[in-house]
Amino acid sequence: MAWRLVALIAIPVAALSSDSSPTETLRPHAEFQFVRMQYIGTTLFGGRERWLTDFPDAEMHLIRGIKRLTRIDTAESGHYLSIMDESLFDYPWIYAVEVGHWALTDEEIARLREYLLRGGFLMVDDFHGSLEWAGFIEGMHRIFPDRAIVDVPPDDAVFHVAYDLEEHIQIPGIQSLYSGRNYERDGFTPQWRGIYDDDGRLMVMINFNMDLGDAWEHADVPEYSLQYTTRAYKYAINYILYAMTH
């Protein structure tokens, strides 16, 4: 495992990737591709789909951060993908936002279960409070009715792959800059939770009552990013390396 991690940090290795459109032909030129999960759910004011929250600026800034902070061969742009797309299994890491509002079909439930059990890693982010938690776990319990959602312990490898993240600090959305509050709705306490497979591999990383996507997206807002963007980059890089090495 150690040599694989060294390779990811120091030596680019070719893998599948694609352009930002989900219909583009995959091109074998990048080791890592940012993949945003497309799902059916309620929409935001104006009709924008919730899964598109922070798109494309969040991935654009994070990709630049990965390129600056690591030697992972990373695709230049992000890519969004339907759960039912056949190429889903080509990617070890996928990102989903606003999951308190997802409404997954039975087919999508089965596909996500298969993806995760076959080695995939799902990072969920940007959902807050008791109502959104209830919406999230309704879907997650359908995916894994027999697996518990647990707190990820501080000594778990996911917090120590590249960066030792010993102290966990809530990463709020940029609204905190204007409201003076680090929470949304009744989501006062940040939680790093997860779901493991039978071998102890973390399959789902749950960032609850936090908004890492905002911290990536607003990397060019100094009064906000100086507090949160670097830390949000470190979490993402750890999650990505974990997904690629476990």
Residue pairs with C-beta under 8 A, 6 or more apart in sequence:
1 245
1 246
4 244
4 245
5 161
5 162
5 241
5 245
7 13
8 31
8 70
8 72
8 241
8 244
8 245
9 70
9 71
9 72
9 162
9 241
10 71
11 71
12 31
12 71
12 72
12 73
13 31
13 73
14 28
14 29
14 30
14 31
14 73
15 28
15 30
15 31
15 32
15 33
15 73
16 26
16 27
16 28
16 33
16 87
16 90
16 91
17 26
17 27
17 28
17 29
17 30
17 32
17 33
17 75
17 79
18 24
18 25
18 26
18 27
18 33
18 75
18 79
18 87
19 27
19 77
19 79
20 56
20 77
20 78
20 79
20 80
21 79
22 38
22 79
22 80
22 81
22 82
22 85
26 87
26 90
29 75
30 73
30 74
30 75
30 76
31 72
31 73
31 74
31 244
32 66
32 72
32 73
32 74
32 75
32 93
32 240
32 244
33 74
33 75
33 78
33 79
33 91
34 59
34 62
34 63
34 74
34 75
34 77
34 78
34 79
34 95
35 78
35 79
35 80
35 81
35 91
35 93
35 94
35 95
36 51
36 52
36 55
36 59
36 78
36 79
36 80
36 81
36 94
36 95
36 96
36 97
37 51
37 80
37 81
37 83
37 94
37 95
37 96
37 122
38 49
38 51
38 80
38 81
38 82
38 83
39 51
39 83
39 96
39 102
39 103
39 104
39 108
40 102
40 103
40 104
40 105
41 49
41 50
41 51
41 98
41 101
41 102
41 103
42 50
42 101
42 103
43 49
43 50
44 50
44 53
50 97
50 98
50 101
50 102
51 80
51 96
51 97
51 98
51 102
52 80
53 97
53 98
53 126
53 213
54 97
54 126
54 213
54 214
54 216
54 217
55 78
55 80
56 77
56 78
57 216
57 217
57 218
58 213
58 214
58 216
58 217
59 77
59 78
59 216
60 77
60 78
61 216
61 217
61 219
61 220
61 229
62 216
62 233
62 236
63 74
63 75
63 76
63 77
63 78
64 219
65 216
65 219
65 229
65 233
65 236
65 237
66 72
66 74
66 233
66 236
66 237
66 240
67 74
69 233
69 237
70 162
70 237
72 240
72 241
81 87
81 88
81 91
81 94
82 88
83 104
83 108
83 111
83 112
84 107
84 108
84 111
88 94
88 111
88 115
88 120
89 115
89 118
89 120
91 120
92 119
92 120
92 121
92 243
92 244
93 120
93 121
93 123
93 239
93 240
93 243
93 244
94 115
94 120
94 121
94 122
94 123
95 122
95 123
95 124
95 125
96 102
96 122
96 123
96 124
96 125
97 124
97 125
97 126
97 127
97 213
98 126
98 127
99 124
99 127
99 132
99 135
99 136
99 139
100 127
100 128
100 129
100 131
100 132
100 133
100 134
100 135
100 136
101 127
101 132
101 135
102 135
102 136
102 139
103 139
104 112
104 139
104 142
104 143
109 139
109 142
109 143
112 122
112 143
113 143
113 144
115 122
116 122
116 143
116 144
116 195
116 197
116 203
116 204
117 197
117 203
119 201
120 203
120 243
121 202
121 203
121 204
121 205
121 239
121 242
121 243
121 246
122 203
122 204
122 205
123 205
123 207
123 236
123 239
124 136
124 204
124 205
124 206
124 207
125 207
125 210
125 211
125 212
125 213
126 173
126 207
126 210
126 211
126 212
126 213
126 214
127 133
127 135
127 136
127 208
128 183
128 184
128 185
128 187
128 208
128 209
128 211
129 184
129 185
129 186
129 187
129 209
130 185
130 186
130 187
131 185
132 185
132 187
133 208
136 206
137 149
140 149
140 195
140 204
144 195
147 195
147 196
148 195
149 193
149 194
149 195
149 206
150 193
150 194
150 195
150 196
151 191
151 192
151 193
151 194
152 158
152 159
152 192
152 193
152 194
152 202
152 205
154 166
154 168
156 202
157 242
157 246
158 194
158 202
158 205
158 238
158 239
158 242
159 165
159 166
159 238
160 238
161 237
161 238
161 241
161 242
161 245
162 234
162 237
162 238
162 241
163 234
163 237
163 238
165 231
165 234
165 235
165 238
168 190
168 192
169 190
169 231
170 182
170 183
170 189
170 190
170 209
170 210
171 190
171 207
171 210
171 211
171 212
171 214
171 215
171 228
171 231
171 232
171 235
172 181
172 182
172 183
172 184
172 210
172 211
172 214
172 228
173 184
173 211
173 214
174 211
174 214
174 217
174 218
174 221
174 224
175 181
175 184
176 182
176 224
177 221
177 223
177 224
183 209
184 209
184 211
187 208
187 209
188 209
189 209
190 207
190 208
190 209
190 210
191 206
191 208
191 209
192 205
192 206
192 207
192 208
193 206
193 208
194 202
194 203
194 204
194 205
194 206
195 202
195 203
195 204
195 206
196 202
196 203
197 203
201 246
202 242
202 246
205 239
207 235
212 232
212 235
212 236
215 224
215 225
215 228
215 229
215 231
215 232
215 233
216 229
216 232
216 233
216 236
218 224
218 225
218 229
219 225
219 229
